[in-house]
Amino acid sequence: MSELNIATIQLNGEKQNFILNKKDFKTGSRGYHSSGKMQIGDKRYQINILCVEIGSKQKK
């Protein structure tokens, strides 16, 4: 079993974990991404996380 990559978002004192999935971006860069919704009190938020590896894009 592989190890999960998790990012924790803290917003207005509330915390939520998001699982980061590997991604090959259209630009040629590599990294991780995640998205989801988060409930804070009576409001809901759309969360988007991008982690792009600096220098991962192939040079032409």
TORPA-4810 file (N, C-alpha, C, O; in nm, 3 decimals):
<nodes>
NODE_1_0.085_-0.118_0.000_0.000_0.000_0.000_0.089_0.124_0.000_0.184_0.133_0.077_M
NODE_2_0.057_0.222_-0.087_0.138_0.342_-0.095_0.097_0.443_0.012_-0.014_0.440_0.064_S
NODE_3_0.188_0.530_0.042_0.165_0.633_0.143_0.078_0.745_0.084_0.101_0.789_-0.029_E
NODE_4_-0.022_0.790_0.160_-0.108_0.900_0.116_-0.039_1.033_0.136_0.032_1.053_0.234_L
NODE_5_-0.062_1.124_0.043_-0.016_1.262_0.057_-0.136_1.345_0.097_-0.237_1.347_0.026_N
NODE_6_-0.127_1.412_0.211_-0.239_1.485_0.267_-0.200_1.629_0.296_-0.093_1.656_0.351_I
NODE_7_-0.289_1.723_0.258_-0.273_1.864_0.294_-0.384_1.899_0.391_-0.500_1.862_0.369_A
NODE_8_-0.351_1.970_0.498_-0.451_2.015_0.595_-0.473_2.164_0.575_-0.379_2.243_0.578_T
NODE_9_-0.599_2.201_0.555_-0.637_2.342_0.541_-0.702_2.386_0.671_-0.791_2.319_0.723_I
NODE_10_-0.657_2.499_0.723_-0.719_2.559_0.841_-0.778_2.692_0.799_-0.707_2.780_0.749_Q
NODE_11_-0.910_2.707_0.820_-0.981_2.828_0.779_-1.075_2.867_0.892_-1.163_2.790_0.931_L
NODE_12_-1.056_2.987_0.945_-1.137_3.036_1.058_-1.141_2.936_1.174_-1.245_2.917_1.237_N
NODE_13_-1.027_2.874_1.201_-1.015_2.783_1.314_-1.058_2.640_1.288_-1.033_2.552_1.370_G
NODE_14_-1.123_2.614_1.175_-1.166_2.478_1.138_-1.060_2.414_1.050_-1.003_2.480_0.964_E
NODE_15_-1.034_2.285_1.071_-0.935_2.212_0.992_-1.001_2.100_0.914_-1.097_2.037_0.960_K
NODE_16_-0.948_2.076_0.794_-0.994_1.963_0.714_-0.878_1.911_0.631_-0.799_1.990_0.578_Q
NODE_17_-0.867_1.780_0.619_-0.764_1.717_0.538_-0.814_1.694_0.396_-0.932_1.664_0.374_N
NODE_18_-0.722_1.708_0.301_-0.751_1.679_0.161_-0.640_1.587_0.109_-0.522_1.611_0.133_F
NODE_19_-0.679_1.483_0.038_-0.583_1.390_-0.021_-0.529_1.450_-0.150_-0.605_1.491_-0.238_I
NODE_20_-0.396_1.455_-0.161_-0.331_1.509_-0.281_-0.301_1.394_-0.377_-0.242_1.294_-0.339_L
NODE_21_-0.343_1.411_-0.502_-0.319_1.311_-0.607_-0.211_1.360_-0.700_-0.203_1.479_-0.730_N
NODE_22_-0.125_1.268_-0.747_-0.021_1.306_-0.844_-0.085_1.358_-0.970_-0.192_1.312_-1.011_K
NODE_23_-0.019_1.457_-1.032_-0.073_1.516_-1.154_0.040_1.558_-1.247_0.139_1.617_-1.204_K
NODE_24_0.024_1.526_-1.375_0.110_1.579_-1.480_0.031_1.691_-1.545_-0.069_1.666_-1.613_D
NODE_25_0.074_1.814_-1.526_0.001_1.930_-1.576_0.022_1.945_-1.727_0.122_1.898_-1.782_F
NODE_26_-0.073_2.009_-1.794_-0.066_2.029_-1.939_0.057_2.108_-1.981_0.103_2.095_-2.095_K
NODE_27_0.111_2.188_-1.890_0.229_2.269_-1.920_0.356_2.186_-1.927_0.460_2.232_-1.974_T
NODE_28_0.348_2.060_-1.878_0.465_1.973_-1.873_0.522_1.960_-1.732_0.608_1.876_-1.707_G
NODE_29_0.474_2.043_-1.640_0.519_2.035_-1.501_0.451_1.917_-1.431_0.348_1.868_-1.476_S
NODE_30_0.511_1.872_-1.321_0.456_1.764_-1.238_0.425_1.818_-1.100_0.480_1.919_-1.057_R
NODE_31_0.337_1.748_-1.032_0.305_1.788_-0.896_0.187_1.712_-0.841_0.169_1.594_-0.869_G
NODE_32_0.107_1.781_-0.760_-0.008_1.721_-0.692_-0.124_1.819_-0.696_-0.104_1.940_-0.709_Y
NODE_33_-0.245_1.765_-0.684_-0.363_1.852_-0.677_-0.472_1.785_-0.595_-0.474_1.664_-0.574_H
NODE_34_-0.563_1.870_-0.549_-0.681_1.822_-0.476_-0.786_1.931_-0.483_-0.755_2.049_-0.500_S
NODE_35_-0.912_1.892_-0.469_-1.021_1.988_-0.459_-1.134_1.924_-0.380_-1.146_1.802_-0.373_S
NODE_36_-1.215_2.008_-0.321_-1.329_1.960_-0.243_-1.401_2.076_-0.179_-1.371_2.193_-0.205_G
NODE_37_-1.495_2.043_-0.095_-1.573_2.145_-0.025_-1.545_2.136_0.124_-1.511_2.031_0.177_K
NODE_38_-1.561_2.252_0.191_-1.534_2.260_0.334_-1.643_2.343_0.399_-1.674_2.453_0.353_M
NODE_39_-1.701_2.291_0.506_-1.808_2.359_0.580_-1.745_2.435_0.697_-1.674_2.377_0.778_Q
NODE_40_-1.773_2.566_0.705_-1.727_2.650_0.815_-1.852_2.720_0.869_-1.903_2.813_0.807_I
NODE_41_-1.899_2.676_0.983_-2.023_2.732_1.038_-2.137_2.705_0.942_-2.163_2.590_0.906_G
NODE_42_-2.206_2.810_0.898_-2.317_2.793_0.805_-2.277_2.822_0.660_-2.363_2.832_0.573_D
NODE_43_-2.146_2.835_0.634_-2.098_2.864_0.499_-2.017_2.745_0.446_-1.950_2.674_0.521_K
NODE_44_-2.026_2.726_0.312_-1.947_2.622_0.245_-1.847_2.688_0.152_-1.876_2.791_0.090_R
NODE_45_-1.730_2.630_0.143_-1.623_2.683_0.059_-1.574_2.576_-0.037_-1.567_2.458_-0.002_Y
NODE_46_-1.540_2.618_-0.159_-1.475_2.531_-0.256_-1.325_2.546_-0.235_-1.272_2.658_-0.238_Q
NODE_47_-1.256_2.435_-0.213_-1.111_2.436_-0.188_-1.040_2.374_-0.308_-1.077_2.265_-0.353_I
NODE_48_-0.938_2.442_-0.360_-0.853_2.390_-0.467_-0.708_2.402_-0.422_-0.665_2.508_-0.377_N
NODE_49_-0.633_2.293_-0.433_-0.493_2.292_-0.391_-0.408_2.246_-0.509_-0.435_2.142_-0.570_I
NODE_50_-0.305_2.324_-0.542_-0.207_2.288_-0.645_-0.068_2.292_-0.583_-0.030_2.391_-0.520_L
NODE_51_0.006_2.186_-0.602_0.146_2.180_-0.558_0.227_2.146_-0.683_0.225_2.032_-0.730_C
NODE_52_0.299_2.244_-0.736_0.375_2.225_-0.859_0.522_2.216_-0.823_0.577_2.303_-0.756_V
NODE_53_0.586_2.109_-0.870_0.730_2.089_-0.844_0.809_2.189_-0.930_0.804_2.184_-1.053_E
NODE_54_0.880_2.277_-0.864_0.960_2.377_-0.934_1.073_2.308_-1.011_1.146_2.226_-0.956_I
NODE_55_1.085_2.342_-1.138_1.189_2.284_-1.221_1.153_2.151_-1.284_1.238_2.087_-1.346_G
NODE_56_1.027_2.105_-1.268_0.988_1.975_-1.321_0.952_1.978_-1.469_0.944_1.873_-1.533_S
NODE_57_0.932_2.096_-1.523_0.896_2.108_-1.667_1.019_2.081_-1.751_1.127_2.135_-1.727_K
NODE_58_1.001_1.996_-1.852_1.112_1.964_-1.943_1.149_2.087_-2.025_1.062_2.157_-2.078_Q
NODE_59_1.278_2.114_-2.036_1.325_2.226_-2.117_1.333_2.181_-2.261_1.373_2.069_-2.292_K
NODE_60_1.293_2.273_-2.351_1.292_2.240_-2.495_1.426_2.262_-2.558_1.442_2.239_-2.678_K
</nodes>
